[in-house]
Amino acid sequence: MKRKFILLALPLLLLAACEKYTTTVYVNTDAQCCGVSDPMNNIPWLKDLGDKAQNSVNSGESYFEMSYLLFANDTTGDNMIVHVNQIPYRVTWVKVYDCDGNIVIGSGHYSLEAIKDDINTKEAPDPCDSCYRFFETHTFVDTLATYEYNILN
């Protein structure tokens, strides 16, 4: 009886020991944003957002990809931070912040692939009508940080 139990339990233990998720954290410490070096660590409100993202990765609370992207106004050169939070197969939220942490554009729902494509084409992703002028008048500069928690199949 013990032998049967061990033989049945062994595959379950092996499966339980396997990693069921992956995490990826990238913080660009060489970035310059809003007149500050390493903005994800040196701009307090942005550091708070990054810390919350890091805690989400560590806790494994959901399957997501979160990015902080730096854009510059084509006319003034002013920096803006685009926060993209994607929960795959569900929804993507985007917020645009100024250097003081004020939300300039609220949340739009669309795919992260659309954002990446629109960085190059300068078109607003649907259905973010309020983003249209932003993407038309701002240029992608750099990735400040990405945080990912992916469940393996």
N, C-alpha and C positions, 0 to 999 in steps of 0.2 A: 504494500500500500504506500509506504514511504517513497519507494522507488518511482511509482506512478506519479505521485504528487510532485516529486523533484523534476521528473521529465516534463510534466505539464507546466510547472512553474518557471522552469528555465527560460523558455522563449519569452514569457511575459516579463521576466526580469531583464532580459536582453533588450526588449523593446522599450522598457521603462528607462533603461540606462542611456538610450540613444537621445541625442539632442533633437528636440522637436521644433526648434526655432533658431533663427539667426538674428543677430543684431549688428548694425553698422552705425558708427558715429564718426562723422568727419567735421572738424572745426578748423576753418582756415585761419590760422594764427598770423599769417602773413598779410591778411586783408587790411585795407585802409578804408574806413567808412566814417562819414560825418566828422572828419578831422581827427580820427582816433585810430591808432594801431590796434589790431586784434580786437575788433568791436564786440565779438561774442563774449569776451571776458572783461572788456573795459568800458562798455556802455551799460550802466546798471539795469535799465528796463529790458534791454536785449539779453543781458546775462540772465535775468529772471526767466525770460521766455525759454532760453536755452537750457537752464536748469530744470524747468518743468518738462521739457522734451526729453532730457536725459533721464529724469525720474520715470517717465512713461516707458522709455526703452528698458530701464532696469527692472521695472515692475512687471513688464509684459502685459500691461492692462488691455492692449488691443493691437491689432495688426495695422500698421500705418507707415507712412513715409512723410516726414516733415522737412521742409527746406526753408532756408532764409537766403534770399537772393538780393544782391545789390544792383540797383538801377540808378542811372543818372539822367537828369532832365537835359534834353538835347540843347536847350537854349541857355539855361542858367548854370548847368553842371551840378545843381543841388542833388544830393543823394536821397534815395528812397529805398526802404527795405520792404521787399515783398515776402510775406510769410505764406507758404503753401502748406496746407495740412491735408493729406490724402489718406482716406480710409478706403483701400481698394474694394471694388465691387459695391461701394456704398455711395460716398460723396467726397467731394474735394472743396475745401474752403480756402479762400484767399483774402488776405488783408494787406493793405499797403500802409506803411508807417512812415512818418517823417522822422528826422533825426532826434526829435524830442519824445518820440514814442506815441505821438498822436495818430489815431487811425484816420487816414486820408480817404481811403476807399474801403468800404465794408466788405462783407463776404459775398463772393460769387461762387456758384457751384459748377464745376466743369472738371475735365480730366487734366492730370499733370502732363500728359503727352501734349495736350493742346497748348499748355503754357510753354513747354519746351519748344514746340514748333513756332509759337507766336513770338518768342524771343528773337528768332531769326527773321520772321516775316513782318514784324511790327503790326500784327493784327490782334484785335482783342478776341479772346476765346469766348464762345457762346456759352451760356447766356449772360455773361457779365457785361451788360451794356455800359455800366458806369466805368468799366475798365478801358473802354475803347480809346478814349482820348489819352489815357495814361500810356498804354502800349504804343500809341501812335507818336507820342512826344518824349518817350524815355527809352534809353538804351541799356541793355543788360551789360553789367560791368564784371561781376564776379559772384561766385557762390560763397556765402559766409559760413554756412553750416548745413549739414543734412543729418537726420536721425531716422533710422529705420528699424522696425521690428517686424520680421517676416516669419510666419508660421510655415513650417515645412510640411509637405504632403506625406 
